[in-house]
């Protein structure tokens, strides 16, 4: 009997495997625990996490962990840029914010929660 296919929560790939500690996606290299994801989904609320696994909330201050080029412009957001008062949204870019008066949508995987 074959084991059920566990899809990656990040990229929804079916090519995942168990490495002895976590499940790992062979497409995007995400590590995850299916039981923890199932518990979060059962709670009914989506949980946003930064690149280091810290839980993000509306109004938090975050820092960019790498330089990000903004598509369609020649703007590059510098690594270490502090972003205050973020807003969490559903979608591909899950953080809405303003940097120097301009609105941006960022992915939480490129952010680190600041104190």
Secondary structure, DSSP 8 states (H G I E B T S, - for coil): --------TTT--S-EEE-SSSEEETTT--EE-HHHHHHHHHHT----B-TTS-B--TT--EEESS-EE-TTSS-EE-TT-EE-S-EE-SSSS-EEEEETTEEEEE-GGGEEE--
